[in-house]
Amino acid sequence: MDISTTSHVIAPTDRRSVGRTVRAYIALTKPRVLELLLVTTVPVMILAQGGLPDLWLIFATVIGGSLSAGSAAAFNMYLDRDIDAHMQRTENRPLVTGEVSPRGALVFAWTLAAVSTVWLWAFTNPLAAGLSAAAIFFYVVIYTMILKRRTEQNIVWGGIAGCFPVLIGWSAVTGSLSWAALILFALVFLWTPPHYWPLSMKYAAQYEEVDVPMLGATRSGSEVGLQVILYAWATVACSLLLIPVASMGLVYTVSSLVFGGWFIYESHRLYSRAVRGGEPRPMRVFHASITYLTLLFVAIAVDPLLPF
């Protein structure tokens, strides 16, 4: 009777411990970033196919891309664990709290990198696998190790890593790249600074404390606001290039104009408030940028499926 009672008490504790560890390793992959991967990859695959691709191919590409992005995120947390411990925004990450050891995180990151590359090579094609490996390298080495702590333009060039999912999705379907794929790559590239710089404004004091030169922490609100405006305009202009190049229809054309106009409007509001000395409310633009990109890529997915 006592033995069974003891087992009954220990088992839930063990399950909680295992569950907590699993959640900690999942947190290393930055799950919210993976949502962006889904938003950009699947619509691009539909556009590349000119309709709905094979469902297995979509599944294989999403799984491989998720493992790849998770690997890059885990490497990033391993390398940034020193500064993460001093920022309120990141102080609860698994490597800071001790739920995952540095060695465990590093092994996990390398494992995901290897598995994602082999997976994409086996179930999509070598080009998609190579682009996935390049994305990991760019995010970890170029952005995290070289640019992030050295230049306020870090997110501009480091953000290139976040553009690779559109190329991976396109190449998974076609086995090649095209002008349409490169325009989509440029679209995400131009969108990244006006998406991230408002966030760096919100946490400027924390970036200053750890000596990371994010633009939002090194420049005035009006200067950052102006840069956000310029990149927002460039993003929308780039989105319009897809109309003639990929023969986009009415749904995408209207969506790119309406949603793009709203994104530009929000960026101007940020600048206007900063110039007038008011509260810039940068997170409004941050969330608007996510909504804009999501709606735009939904339009990319829907457009090829309609007859107009």
C-alpha positions, -999 to +999 in steps of 0.1 A: +000+000+000+028+024+009+047+016-023+018+023-046+011+055-027+047+066-031+047+058-068+015+078-072+032+108-056+065+107-075+051+101-110+032+135-113+063+153-101+084+135-128+059+143-154+059+180-144+097+179-146+098+163-180+071+186-193+089+217-180+121+206-196+103+200-229+087+234-228+121+250-220+137+234-251+107+245-272+112+280-259+147+279-273+132+277-308+114+311-303+080+297-313+065+331-321+092+336-348+081+302-363+047+317-368+062+342-392+079+313-411+045+297-417+030+330-427+056+335-454+065+300-466+031+284-474+017+313-494+049+315-515+046+278-522+011+283-535+022+312-557+051+292-571+028+263-579+001+286-593-023+266-571-022+243-542+010+222-540+012+186-529+002+186-492+031+163-483+055+188-499+040+217-479+042+196-447+078+186-454+089+221-462+072+236-431+087+209-408+122+214-423+120+251-422+107+251-386+136+229-375+160+252-393+146+284-377+145+267-343+182+258-347+191+294-355+171+307-325+187+282-302+222+292-313+212+328-309+201+322-273+233+303-265+255+331-278+234+359-263+229+343-229+252+369-212+231+399-223+198+381-220+204+379-183+205+417-180+174+425-201+139+424-187+125+413-221+147+382-222+154+374-185+130+345-185+147+326-214+156+290-205+194+296-205+190+325-182+168+307-157+189+276-158+162+253-171+185+244-200+223+242-197+246+259-222+259+226-234+223+212-237+213+242-258+243+239-280+238+202-287+201+209-293+209+237-318+234+216-337+210+186-338+182+207-352+206+222-378+217+187-390+182+172-390+166+201-408+193+200-436+190+163-440+152+164-439+149+191-466+175+174-488+156+141-486+120+154-488+123+186-509+155+192-529+192+201-524+186+238-532+160+242-504+184+223-480+213+246-490+192+277-485+181+265-451+217+259-440+227+294-454+199+309-433+212+294-401+248+305-409+237+340-417+216+344-385+241+329-362+275+341-376+267+372-396+240+387-374+245+373-339+283+369-338+295+398-360+269+425-365+246+426-335+270+441-310+290+462-334+267+483-356+233+500-353+226+487-388+227+451-374+190+443-380+192+456-416+218+431-428+212+405-401+175+405-411+185+388-443+183+355-425+146+361-420+141+364-458+153+329-466+119+311-459+104+326-490+133+313-511+131+279-494+094+277-501+098+287-537+127+264-544+109+235-527+082+237-553+102+247-584+137+234-577+149+269-587+146+306-580+130+334-601+125+371-601+092+367-582+111+349-554+138+375-553+111+403-551+095+385-521+130+381-506+135+419-510+100+426-496+108+408-463+143+424-462+128+459-465+100+451-440+123+439-412+138+473-401+105+491-397+092+460-379+121+457-354+132+493-349+100+503-331+106+473-307+141+485-301+126+520-293+104+503-267+133+486-250+159+512-257+171+515-221+176+477-219+197+477-251+217+506-238+224+487-205+239+457-223+257+479-249+239+465-280+236+494-305+201+489-318+190+520-337+161+526-314+186+529-285+213+550-303+191+576-321+163+600-312+127+590-317+124+613-347+154+599-364+142+563-359+107+574-370+121+588-402+140+556-410+108+536-403+089+558-428+115+553-455+117+516-451+079+513-449+075+532-482+102+510-498+085+478-485+052+488-501+068+498-534+086+465-535+053+447-529+038+464-559+066+451-581+052+416-577+020+425-596+036+427-631+064+402-624+041+374-610+010+384-629-009+390-596-046+395-598-072+418-582-070+403-547-033+409-542-033+443-560-060+457-538-045+441-507-010+455-513-024+490-518-049+490-489-027+472-463+004+490-475-013+523-472-022+515-436+013+504-428+027+537-442+001+557-422+011+540-390+048+547-396+040+584-403+020+585-370+051+572-351+073+599-367+047+627-361+043+618-324+081+617-320+087+650-337+061+667-315+077+654-284+048+631-275+048+594-266+058+577-299+039+545-290+063+523-311+046+490-303+016+502-323+038+502-354+055+469-343+021+451-342+009+469-373+039+456-392+031+420-382-005+424-392+005+440-425+028+412-435+004+385-425-025+400-445-002+406-475+009+370-476-026+357-471-034+377-502-004+361-520-019+327-511-055+335-521-047+353-553-035+323-574-065+302-563-090+327-578-099+332-615-094+370-614 
